[in-house]
């Protein structure tokens, strides 16, 4: 019975939410690329409501913008972890950072394709 209570204990969930919100705030404060993408996402959400009346299309437009923000957060986390390990130049560190950057690029290309397909 105690294990069942622990499964539904809200305290760890509240702590996790706090950690998530701190991470988001840190990205907004200190990550230039995230700041730029957040501004574009806000503009994009407004545009999605102005440019289409179909809920499914809006969801795709807005969801694709959210994916860019999510991938940018993961990329920033990769960069922070690599930098924490050491600032010396390492082929593996470069590879990790480049792959994180490539993931952001692919998410931006995907957003562009989705927006063009839906709006053109």
C-alpha positions as CSV (number, residue, x, y, z in Angstrom):
1,X,0.0,0.0,0.0
2,X,2.9,2.4,0.8
3,X,4.3,1.8,-2.7
4,X,1.0,2.8,-4.2
5,X,1.0,6.0,-2.2
6,X,4.5,6.8,-3.3
7,X,3.5,6.3,-6.9
8,X,0.9,9.1,-6.5
9,X,2.9,11.3,-4.1
10,X,2.8,14.8,-5.6
11,X,6.0,16.0,-3.8
12,X,8.4,14.5,-6.4
13,X,6.2,15.8,-9.2
14,X,6.2,19.3,-7.8
15,X,10.0,19.2,-7.4
16,X,10.4,18.0,-10.9
17,X,8.2,20.8,-12.2
18,X,10.3,23.3,-10.2
19,X,13.5,21.9,-11.8
20,X,11.9,22.1,-15.3
21,X,10.8,25.7,-14.8
22,X,14.3,26.6,-13.5
23,X,15.8,25.0,-16.6
24,X,13.4,26.9,-18.9
25,X,14.1,30.2,-17.1
26,X,17.9,29.6,-17.4
27,X,17.5,29.1,-21.2
28,X,15.4,32.2,-21.5
29,X,18.0,34.2,-19.5
30,X,21.2,32.9,-20.9
31,X,20.8,31.0,-24.3
32,X,20.8,33.5,-27.2
33,X,19.6,30.9,-29.7
34,X,16.7,29.9,-27.5
35,X,15.8,33.6,-27.0
36,X,15.7,34.1,-30.7
37,X,13.7,30.9,-31.4
38,X,11.3,31.8,-28.6
39,X,10.5,35.2,-30.1
40,X,10.0,33.5,-33.5
41,X,7.7,30.9,-31.9
42,X,5.6,33.6,-30.2
43,X,5.3,35.4,-33.6
44,X,4.6,32.1,-35.2
45,X,1.8,31.1,-32.8
46,X,0.1,34.5,-33.5
47,X,0.6,33.9,-37.2
48,X,-0.9,30.4,-37.0
49,X,-4.1,31.8,-35.5
50,X,-4.3,34.5,-38.1
51,X,-3.4,32.5,-41.1
52,X,-5.6,29.4,-40.7
53,X,-9.0,28.5,-39.3
54,X,-8.4,24.8,-39.2
55,X,-7.5,23.4,-35.8
56,X,-5.4,20.6,-37.2
57,X,-3.3,23.0,-39.2
58,X,-2.9,25.3,-36.3
59,X,-1.8,22.3,-34.1
60,X,0.8,21.3,-36.7
61,X,2.1,24.8,-37.1
62,X,2.4,25.5,-33.4
63,X,3.6,22.0,-32.6
64,X,6.4,22.3,-35.1
65,X,7.5,25.5,-33.4
66,X,7.5,23.8,-30.0
67,X,9.7,21.0,-31.4
68,X,12.4,23.6,-32.3
69,X,12.3,25.0,-28.8
70,X,12.5,21.4,-27.3
71,X,15.5,20.5,-29.5
72,X,17.2,23.7,-28.7
73,X,16.9,23.0,-25.0
74,X,18.4,19.5,-25.5
75,X,21.2,21.0,-27.6
76,X,21.9,23.5,-24.9
77,X,22.0,20.7,-22.3
78,X,24.5,18.8,-24.4
79,X,26.7,21.8,-24.8
80,X,26.6,22.5,-21.0
81,X,27.4,18.9,-20.2
82,X,30.3,18.8,-22.6
83,X,31.6,22.1,-21.3
84,X,31.3,20.8,-17.8
85,X,33.5,17.8,-18.7
86,X,36.3,20.1,-19.9
87,X,37.0,23.1,-22.2
88,X,39.9,21.4,-24.0
89,X,39.3,20.6,-27.6
90,X,38.3,17.0,-28.1
91,X,37.0,15.3,-31.3
92,X,34.2,13.6,-29.2
93,X,33.1,16.9,-27.7
94,X,33.1,18.6,-31.1
95,X,31.1,15.7,-32.5
96,X,28.5,15.9,-29.7
97,X,28.1,19.7,-30.1
98,X,27.9,19.4,-33.9
99,X,25.3,16.7,-33.7
100,X,23.2,18.8,-31.3
101,X,23.5,21.7,-33.6
102,X,22.5,19.4,-36.6
103,X,19.4,18.4,-34.6
104,X,18.4,22.0,-34.2
105,X,19.0,22.6,-38.0
106,X,16.8,19.6,-38.9
107,X,14.0,20.8,-36.6
108,X,14.1,24.3,-38.2
109,X,14.1,22.7,-41.7
110,X,11.1,20.6,-40.7
111,X,9.2,23.7,-39.4
112,X,9.9,25.4,-42.7
113,X,8.6,22.5,-44.7
114,X,5.5,22.1,-42.5
115,X,4.7,25.9,-42.8
116,X,5.2,25.9,-46.5
117,X,3.0,22.8,-47.1
118,X,0.2,24.2,-44.9
119,X,0.2,27.8,-46.0
120,X,1.2,27.7,-49.7
